[in-house]
Every structure is written in C-alpha cells, then in structure tokens.
Amino acid sequence: MLPDLPIANLAASPGKGSLFEIDNPRLVGLRKWAVKGFAKYLIFYLTDEELLTVIRIIHASRDLPNILAKE
C-alpha cells in the first residue's frame, strides 16, 4: 500500500486530476491536481498505462500556459 502522499495518491488514481488544455503538442493529455494541504499548488502530470510522469508543480498564481508551453 502506498503512503498518503500527494504523488502516491495520484499514482493510485491517476484519472482523478482534471484535464488541462494547452497548445503544447508534447503535453497532450496533461492533467492537473491540487496539492492538499498546500493552498494553490498544482501538480501537472501525464499518465499512460504504467507510468505517471510529473511535469511540474507550480503555484496557481503563476502564468501557467506560458510556463507549460516551454516544457
């Protein structure tokens, strides 16, 4: 059983994050999920059948589309 940590929670249920639309073709399927206990921090990640890849953890007040466009 995975510990009760934000990334472990995502690994157990990767579909719980909402899709984040972005024009960057490398980030098709990008999802975001708020970090519980850390107000306004978002985890941006990609998943496939066996892997969860964290792209960035960013404060929500930042220019998210501009930052993620450079990934």
C-alpha positions as CSV (number, residue, x, y, z in Angstrom):
1,M,0.0,0.0,0.0
2,L,1.3,3.5,-0.9
3,P,1.7,6.1,1.8
4,D,-0.8,9.0,2.0
5,L,1.3,11.5,0.0
6,P,0.2,13.6,-3.0
7,I,2.2,11.8,-5.6
8,A,1.2,8.4,-4.1
9,N,-2.4,9.4,-4.3
10,L,-2.1,10.3,-7.9
11,A,-0.3,7.0,-8.7
12,A,-3.1,5.1,-7.1
13,S,-5.8,7.0,-9.0
14,P,-4.2,9.0,-11.9
15,G,-7.5,9.8,-13.5
16,K,-8.7,12.0,-10.6
17,G,-6.9,15.1,-11.9
18,S,-8.7,17.3,-14.4
19,L,-7.5,17.7,-18.0
20,F,-5.6,20.9,-18.6
21,E,-5.9,22.2,-22.2
22,I,-2.7,23.5,-23.6
23,D,-1.4,24.1,-27.1
24,N,2.0,22.3,-26.5
25,P,1.8,19.1,-28.5
26,R,4.3,17.3,-26.2
27,L,1.8,17.7,-23.3
28,V,-1.3,16.2,-24.9
29,G,-3.4,14.6,-22.1
30,L,-1.8,16.8,-19.4
31,R,-3.7,16.7,-16.1
32,K,-3.7,18.9,-13.1
33,W,-4.4,18.2,-9.4
34,A,-4.4,20.5,-6.4
35,V,-1.9,19.5,-3.7
36,K,-4.0,19.0,-0.5
37,G,-2.5,21.0,2.4
38,F,-0.6,23.4,0.1
39,A,-3.0,26.1,-0.9
40,K,-2.8,27.0,-4.6
41,Y,-0.1,24.5,-5.6
42,L,-0.9,22.3,-8.6
43,I,0.7,19.1,-9.8
44,F,0.8,18.8,-13.6
45,Y,1.3,15.3,-14.9
46,L,0.9,12.8,-17.7
47,T,-0.1,9.2,-17.5
48,D,0.0,6.1,-19.6
49,E,-0.9,2.5,-18.7
50,E,2.0,2.0,-16.4
51,L,3.6,5.4,-15.7
52,L,2.8,8.7,-14.1
53,T,5.2,11.5,-15.1
54,V,5.1,14.7,-13.0
55,I,5.8,17.6,-15.4
56,R,5.8,20.5,-12.9
57,I,4.5,21.5,-9.5
58,I,3.5,25.2,-9.8
59,H,1.8,27.8,-7.7
60,A,-1.6,28.6,-9.3
61,S,-1.0,32.3,-9.4
62,R,1.8,31.9,-12.0
63,D,1.4,32.2,-15.7
64,L,0.6,28.5,-16.2
65,P,0.1,28.5,-20.0
66,N,3.3,30.3,-20.6
67,I,5.3,28.1,-18.2
68,L,3.9,24.9,-19.6
69,A,4.3,26.0,-23.2
70,K,8.1,25.8,-22.6
71,E,8.1,22.3,-21.3
